[in-house]
Every structure is written in structure tokens, then in C-alpha cells.
Amino acid sequence: MLGRLNEQEIEEVLRAELLGRIGCHAQGRTYVVPVTYAYDNGAVYGQSAEGRKLQMMRANPNVCFEVDQVEDLATWRSVIAWGRFEELRGADADRGLALLMARLLPMTITSETSHPPKSLTHQHRAQEQGLAAVVYRIVLTETSGRFERR
């Protein structure tokens, strides 16, 4: 059975997954790239080093975001969303990074005694890694979802 996801099901998919894809278009080229993300209150949060993705989203902040849940070829859910890229700074970047870390770190921590640092700001983390790390948000303005199930 094929069908459309309702708003609640779309939210469930966006909250449940860790890996999505950003589609951006600038200077006559389209670029689709996988990203890890956190979803909160109608927005997707991510972090990236400088590169093509950021260059293109800065040039054209209107982007597409896609995420899948696939159990098998006959059981899946997919969400496509459109929104606007925003580069975050200061407290907004720290909040975005905290959301991302809270979402991703439980997947990497394997010990009862391992805990993430309590005060790791965006600026501090970028300096530690020697990277010009950018925290960004994509505020979703439109969503669509489909599913197939047996």
C-alpha cells in the first residue's frame, strides 16, 4: 500500500533519523550531500567545515532536505522538505551544536562512564579541531511525506 504521511508522521520521521540529504542549487549546479542532523521545532540543525555545501547554501539559501526510513523495499517512509539555510553565530550556534551533540553523542558513547563535556561551545570545538566549523539551521517551510507498507 502506498500513501501520504500526515504531519505527525512527518515529524516522527524527522525526529527519528540521524542522516538526511541536503539539496542545494547555485551557479547553475545542483549538489546533493548526506549530512548528520538534529531536528527541533521545525528546523534541521547541522555542522560543517567550509566547503562546497556551505558556499552553495550561502549563494542560494533556499534548499531541499530529504530523509528516509527503510525497513525493506516494500516498507519505507520518506520525507522531503523545503526551507531556508541560516548560518548561526554566538548563542544560536552554541544551542544548535548542543542539539546536534545531544542527538548524535548517544550513538557514539559505548560506556557507562563516558560522558560528553558539559560546556563545549561551537567556538571552543572549532578551535580544538583547527577548523572553521559552521553551525547552521534550515528552517523548514514546507514538508511532504510518502510511505509504502505491506
Secondary structure, DSSP 8 states (H G I E B T S, - for coil): -EEE--HHHHHHHHHH-SEEEEEEEETTEEEEEEEE-EEETTEEEEEE-SSHHHHHHHH--EEEEEEEEEEETTEEEEEEEEEEEEEE-HHHHHHHHHHHHHHHHHHH--STT----S---HHHHHHHHTS--EEEEEEEEEEEEEEE--
